[in-house]
Amino acid sequence: MIRIKLIKFISLPLIILLVFVFSVKVPAVITGHCSDCHTMHNSQDGAVMVDYTYGAETTGTKSFLLRGTCLGCHAQGSLNIINMRGNQVPQVYHTDGSSDLAGGNFKYILTDDNKGHNVTDFGDTEDTLTSPPGHHQPDGIGVNIACSGEVGCHGYRKNVNSLIDMKGSHHGNVDGKLDTADQVYNSYRFLWKVKGLENNGSYKWQNKDQNNHNEYFGDTIPMTAGGGCDTTLCHDPGGKRPESQTISGFCSTCHGAFHFKEWLSGDPGTGASGSSPFTRHPTDVILPDSGEYNGYTTYSVLAPVARQTVPDTISSSVTSGASGDVVMCLSCHAAHASNYADMLRWDYKSATLSTALSGCNVCHTSRN
Amino acid sequence: MKTRRLNNVVNLIKTVNLKASDNLKIISSVLVCLVLFAVFYVKSVSAGPYLNSAHGSSSYGVKRSAADYESPAIDPNYIKGLCAHCHEQHASIDGFEPYPVPGPDNYTLFYSNYVNQTDGFCFQCHTSSSSHQATAFNNYNYSYRAGGDTSLTCPNNILSAFSFINESGAPVSNCSSSTGSSHKLTDIQTFITAAAQSSWGFTANSNPCSACHNPHSAQRDPHTSGSRGYPVSRPSLHNSKDNNSWGLWGDSAAELMNNYTASYQAPYRSGSTTLYEPDGSTTTNGSNLTDYVTFCTDCHNSTNTIYSTTLGRNLYQFNWSAEKHGGGAATNDASVTDIIAPYQEAQLGNYVLACTDCHEPHGSPNRYLIRKMVNGGATTVTVITTPDNTRDWNSLCTKCHNDSTSISNSHHILGMGCTTCHTPDPADFPNCLDCHYHGSTAIYGSPYNGGEHLF
């Protein structure tokens, strides 16, 4: 009898615990020892502990007692995904032959500024542009950006010290479906307030094929600047983020004229009406339910689309029409860098016309 | 390529040492063959409508001049035929907007889609001077291209062809003519976007050139036998929101002039009595000519009301299927030789003409878009009033109708009295247009023969 009671006593909380474990979304937080990422004194047995470095980065102490910088962990230069002390770590820069992650590979900017976002942490500055294309002036952004912080993309995008805007994000990181997106840690790829579904399957962080890819969030009409970039639109006191919470809206916080349906100083942006005829290629507009667009039915990682609702799972289908899928900046461009001019997903400058049009033809199926 | 791969598979089968009793070997060999076939079989790739179009050709397609980009240093050197030569996706390349003009335009074009009769996006390249196309090119009139009269080198571009009138419809001196004519583009735009044509799917933003041409499909037509292209699309079939599923007209057997019950007879090509329009071949039955009757009568028919700024009135409505030059019946006067070769007396009354046999599609130094060369002969049509003592219109009509027998006899046997036509002076000649125009069934206000068509 006592034994039965003991079993009941133990099993009940165990069951409750198991139910809790399997019913609550588990944050994909960094696990392991604190010392895997932090160091108290940057010294252990006489050796420096800041040993996650990229290129010529110093091994001196870092903010938040970190053992390395962003690139120190995410640009180690070998594989596309590496194992660091038991954690899989995506590599935004790698030089081996493994396939690039969904955002691309920053190695390309080291040979051509035109191929990616010029993140100064890599030590190679922009030589051609004077401001982000499509940005209003005076911008204060410059063309040499950082991973995070005031002139970066990840985190709150507010502080000069870029690491401050990422503080704690890895500790609270949530993977998979991210449709709350009110904090950095529960936003898509730490892009504050951007929604999406991170590919968390066999090909995590990758856009491999129609069955293995991220799902991006989009809207049916671009944002409009109207009177200016107010706190609702982009310039939140907490940092910079898009009101629409879409991936294209996020890009527009720096490249506004390329997304907004009504930009500043009389510039129409992509077109004041938000409908055809557009004056720039639109984003956050549906694939029309007509003509050639109906030919895009199977998801293509060459020209991916966004969804009007963040899905629960990855879908290999593309749907046109009012409730269908959405064109986005990432339909054509890689977020970090690609091996092609203008960060495009395909070689628009190919000497073979059909190749140069290959990405266009994913949506514009009759222009082949 | 596929045949070669199949042969390889067959050869492979032959080289496999098969024994009839060895089923395993047979099966495995077949499997090997199937696997190899599956691996090496590649569906043949064919170009789509854009790559086959004039603009999308990798040989002669669109190619904006390098000088039009902000500077040679950022010349993107896009391949010929690429979208970017017409469409600026962001109105920005490497942080600058390419020439010719700043600011984004509708449809992401590098220039305003349509402004007026002589200003618009198409004319940025289809012009003789300052063309933004990197390599100079000519677009001659139909009389040159299909008619084969290579002396007619003016107009030599589309802008020039539309420049015989201005936006007000008034004539403009062009190609040594001050009495030329052009399709009035703004009138076209007004018509195709009118409520009555709403099912056609054009909008207020539509370029009037796109009433007849799909810029992503329209093909170059060399007018050479064995090498043809199809430049037009029927406006009434445009009915597609995104303008993409709008196919070409004339590129299938059902869309050619030889489909009419009445016979089509191709006119002579310039300088020849053995070769014919539109491609200089010996084909005469219209099997090599787009059915321009169906194409043109989408607009020019018995029901549509089309206002002409040039004429200051609505165009005449007419039913081509009932008119003599069209599908309607005509009477052969067996007592005279009415007609000129290649048209045959025996077939008279059973012909149907194509609009392009007499008219230029864009513009002409002649009135009413009349071609400068018809059935192998030159025309000069400048007079639209009566009397026409220079007998301008005869220069057109006599390309097919016998002047001394058919034209004179046919009129004099009507018995209407000399001064009915020869007026105000008995020596005056009436203008053919007095009675013979599209839709006419009356002579000076009096119905002819119970309403018989006079054209």
Interface residues (C-beta under 8 A of the other chain):
Chain A: N114 T128 L129 T130 S131 P133 G134 A257 F258 D267 P268 G271 S276 P277 F278 T279 R280 H281 P288 S290 G291 E292 Y293 C332 A341 Y348 K349 S350 A351 T352 L353 S354 A356 L357 C360 H364 S366 R367 N368
Chain B: V45 A47 G48 P49 Y50 L51 G56 S58 G61 I74 P76 N77 Y78 I79 K80 G81 L82 C83 A84 H87 E88 Q89 H90 A91 S92 D94 G95 G103 P104 D105 N106 Y107 T108 N113 N205 H216 S240 K241 D242 N243 N244 S245
